[in-house]
Amino acid sequence: MDSSPDPSVEQLIEQLSDASAQVRLQAVETLRRRKEASALPKLLPLLHDPDWWVRVAVADAVGELGDETTAQALLPDLQHDDPLVRSSVTLALGRLRYKPNFETALAMLEDNHHWVRYAAAIALGELDDVRAVDALIQRLTDDVDYLVRAGAARSLGRIRHPKAIRPLRRAVVKDDNELVRADALEALRLIWNGASGEEE
């Protein structure tokens, strides 16, 4: 049994610059679990990390530990040239439920890069705004990338608007990707369990 003491915040912050993506990822996750908001200034640059999983973990951590000031500091990176940075920042803003980001996230559903469209779809679900339903249905129905379609299905399940029932049913039956079909089915379950209106 490992009896070594838990790393200090200082040690974890040092590990954020480690050459190993796995070490960086574990440090981010530990800081998030410990709710170490003091580490936010050191976490934010990792939204540019070369490793996708590190960026996603940082987006989660920023969403849990940050506030509106953090969200405002992220906004310039929505225009970053690297689509993977744009996607991770979009995820972070969604986790923060930063409402002024709604129109931007809606527009990013049209981004040329599938990771950005996926992040926008997920962020719109986090924002839980019924104005996103039509655009998410379009992504579910028409997007060429299965991850974007799956993300749209998940967010439609979060928003729980009955208008999404018919296209989700269609996705369960007709989409050629297993993940999309599974996420659409789960979204239907959420809508049926939580929606008070009738199907439109």
NORSUL-V325461 format. One record per residue. N is the residue number from 1. D_LAST is the distance of its C-alpha to the last C-alpha in Angstrom with 1 decimal. Layout:
n	d_last
N	D_LAST
N	D_LAST
//
This chain:
n	d_last
1	58.0
2	57.5
3	59.1
4	58.7
5	57.4
6	53.9
7	54.1
8	54.4
9	51.9
10	54.6
11	54.8
12	51.0
13	50.9
14	53.8
15	51.8
16	49.0
17	51.4
18	52.5
19	52.7
20	50.7
21	46.9
22	46.8
23	49.1
24	47.0
25	43.8
26	45.5
27	46.8
28	43.4
29	41.9
30	44.8
31	44.7
32	41.0
33	41.6
34	44.6
35	42.5
36	45.3
37	43.9
38	47.4
39	46.8
40	44.0
41	46.3
42	47.4
43	43.9
44	42.4
45	44.6
46	43.3
47	39.9
48	42.2
49	43.4
50	43.9
51	42.3
52	38.5
53	38.4
54	40.7
55	38.4
56	35.3
57	37.4
58	38.6
59	35.1
60	34.3
61	37.7
62	37.2
63	33.8
64	35.4
65	38.7
66	38.0
67	36.9
68	36.0
69	39.5
70	38.9
71	35.7
72	37.5
73	40.2
74	37.8
75	36.2
76	39.0
77	38.4
78	34.9
79	37.0
80	39.2
81	40.4
82	39.7
83	36.0
84	36.6
85	37.7
86	34.7
87	32.4
88	34.3
89	34.4
90	30.6
91	30.2
92	32.6
93	30.9
94	27.7
95	29.6
96	31.1
97	27.7
98	29.3
99	26.8
100	28.8
101	28.2
102	24.5
103	25.1
104	27.7
105	25.6
106	22.8
107	25.5
108	27.0
109	24.0
110	25.9
111	29.2
112	31.4
113	32.0
114	29.6
115	30.8
116	29.9
117	26.4
118	26.1
119	27.5
120	25.2
121	22.1
122	23.6
123	24.7
124	21.3
125	20.1
126	23.3
127	22.6
128	19.2
129	17.9
130	14.3
131	15.7
132	16.3
133	12.8
134	12.8
135	16.5
136	16.1
137	13.6
138	16.2
139	19.0
140	17.4
141	17.0
142	20.2
143	22.8
144	26.0
145	26.9
146	25.6
147	26.3
148	24.0
149	21.1
150	21.9
151	22.2
152	18.8
153	17.3
154	19.3
155	18.3
156	14.5
157	15.6
158	17.6
159	15.1
160	12.6
161	9.5
162	6.3
163	5.3
164	8.5
165	8.1
166	8.2
167	11.0
168	12.7
169	12.9
170	14.4
171	16.8
172	17.9
173	19.0
174	20.1
175	21.4
176	25.2
177	25.8
178	26.1
179	25.4
180	22.1
181	21.1
182	22.4
183	20.7
184	17.3
185	17.9
186	19.1
187	16.1
188	13.8
189	16.5
190	16.4
191	12.7
192	13.0
193	16.3
194	15.4
195	11.9
196	12.1
197	8.6
198	6.3
199	3.8
200	0.0
//
